[in-house]
Amino acid sequence: MLIFAFCFDVKSMMPHKHIPVLEIPIEDHYVGCMTYRDSERLTKLKKRFEEHGLLGRVNESVFGPFFTTSIFSFSGALVHTLLLRKVKSPRGDEVHFLMGPNLCKFGVHEFAIMTGLSCSCPPLAADIQPHLTSSHLLDTYFNVEPEKDIRFNMLEQAFSMCDVLDDLYKLGFVYFVEGILLAAENDNAIWRDSLSMPEDLD
């Protein structure tokens, strides 16, 4: 079931209003995490946090399960085989695969189990916007004009060179979301608002 995440449309993955708060005990089901980039970025992230004494703080965060669980190997051949068996789903929040006579479904609950993240109704854009007022990380570590994109490799460089503990912690979360959860390529543009979100970690 874990492998299905890589065939999932990110937009359709977002919970809808009719989806309840996940009540499955994560610790009983979430035994490992996987990214098609394997463990290289996660290993680098953990090493930087550990070097600066931040790993304990990270492990207690909402993303803690990613840093404490095992890493699974990624199989591109298996994903390719699954994609060839993808069939149309009548639901916008599920992807379906026809595996022989069986219809395998992957939805928000499976995604929550796979990631170890809490998946319930997301906040509205209007509720998020007031919290995106700080440009500290952007102004301090990215000398980029407003109309220019910030690329993932620029984020990686900023994270690698940062030695201010609080900023390193916040840049690390952006690096985790963009580089591991979203698996951005080095030249992909990152979402600028993601640099404001860690300023309000709650």
SVG drawing of the C-alpha trace seen along z (x, -y; Angstrom):
<svg xmlns="http://www.w3.org/2000/svg" viewBox="-19 -42 47 54">
<polyline fill="none" stroke="black" stroke-width="0.4" points="0.0,0.0 2.9,-2.4 4.0,-2.4 0.7,-3.8 1.6,-7.3 3.9,-7.9 1.0,-7.5 -1.2,-10.0 -2.2,-13.4 -1.2,-15.9 -4.3,-18.1 -6.7,-15.2 -4.8,-14.0 -5.9,-17.0 -8.7,-16.0 -12.2,-17.2 -14.8,-18.4 -16.6,-15.1 -13.5,-13.2 -13.3,-12.7 -10.3,-13.1 -8.1,-10.0 -8.6,-7.8 -6.3,-4.8 -3.5,-4.4 -0.5,-5.4 2.0,-3.7 0.4,-0.4 0.5,-0.9 3.3,-3.3 6.4,-1.2 8.6,-3.0 8.7,-5.9 9.8,-6.0 10.7,-8.6 11.7,-8.0 14.9,-9.9 15.7,-7.1 17.2,-8.2 19.8,-10.7 18.0,-13.9 16.5,-12.6 19.9,-11.4 21.4,-14.8 18.6,-16.5 18.9,-14.3 22.7,-14.8 22.4,-18.6 19.8,-18.6 21.9,-16.1 25.1,-18.2 23.3,-21.2 21.4,-19.4 18.0,-19.8 17.0,-16.2 15.2,-15.8 13.1,-18.9 12.4,-17.7 11.4,-14.2 8.7,-15.8 7.2,-17.8 4.4,-16.7 7.0,-15.3 8.7,-13.3 7.7,-9.9 9.7,-10.5 12.9,-10.9 12.4,-8.0 11.1,-5.3 12.9,-3.0 13.6,-3.8 12.1,-1.6 13.7,-1.0 12.0,-2.5 11.2,-0.3 10.7,-2.3 9.7,0.9 6.9,1.6 5.6,-2.0 5.7,-1.7 3.8,1.6 1.2,0.0 0.7,-3.0 0.0,-0.6 -2.9,0.7 -4.3,-2.6 -8.1,-2.8 -10.5,-5.7 -11.8,-6.4 -15.4,-7.7 -14.0,-9.6 -11.8,-12.7 -9.9,-11.8 -8.9,-8.2 -6.8,-6.5 -7.7,-3.0 -5.5,-0.2 -6.8,3.1 -4.5,5.8 -5.7,9.0 -9.3,9.4 -8.9,7.1 -9.5,3.3 -7.0,1.7 -7.9,-1.7 -5.7,-4.4 -7.2,-7.4 -6.6,-9.9 -6.6,-7.4 -4.0,-5.3 -1.9,-8.4 -2.1,-9.3 -1.0,-5.8 1.9,-5.9 3.1,-9.3 2.4,-9.1 0.7,-12.6 -2.6,-13.7 -5.0,-14.2 -8.2,-16.0 -10.0,-19.0 -7.4,-21.5 -7.7,-25.2 -9.1,-27.6 -6.8,-29.9 -8.4,-32.9 -7.3,-31.4 -3.8,-30.7 -3.0,-34.1 -2.8,-36.2 0.0,-33.9 2.1,-34.4 3.4,-37.9 7.0,-37.2 9.7,-37.4 12.6,-36.8 13.9,-33.6 13.3,-35.0 15.1,-38.3 18.0,-36.7 18.9,-33.8 17.5,-34.5 18.7,-37.5 15.9,-37.1 13.7,-39.7 10.0,-39.3 9.3,-38.2 12.1,-35.6 11.6,-32.0 13.4,-30.5 14.7,-27.1 15.1,-24.1 18.9,-24.1 18.9,-27.6 17.0,-26.3 19.4,-23.4 22.4,-25.8 20.8,-28.1 20.0,-25.1 23.5,-23.7 25.2,-27.0 22.9,-28.3 24.4,-28.2 21.7,-30.1 19.9,-27.3 16.3,-28.7 16.7,-29.5 18.3,-26.1 15.3,-24.4 12.8,-26.4 14.7,-26.0 15.0,-22.3 11.2,-22.0 10.9,-23.8 13.6,-21.5 11.7,-18.5 8.4,-19.5 9.8,-20.6 12.6,-18.1 11.2,-15.0 7.4,-15.2 7.1,-16.9 10.4,-15.5 11.3,-18.6 13.9,-18.5 16.9,-20.7 15.7,-23.3 12.1,-23.2 10.7,-26.5 9.5,-26.2 6.4,-27.8 7.4,-31.2 4.8,-31.0 6.5,-27.8 9.3,-30.1 6.8,-32.1 5.0,-29.1 7.8,-28.0 7.7,-31.4 4.4,-30.3 5.0,-26.6 1.8,-26.2"/>
</svg>
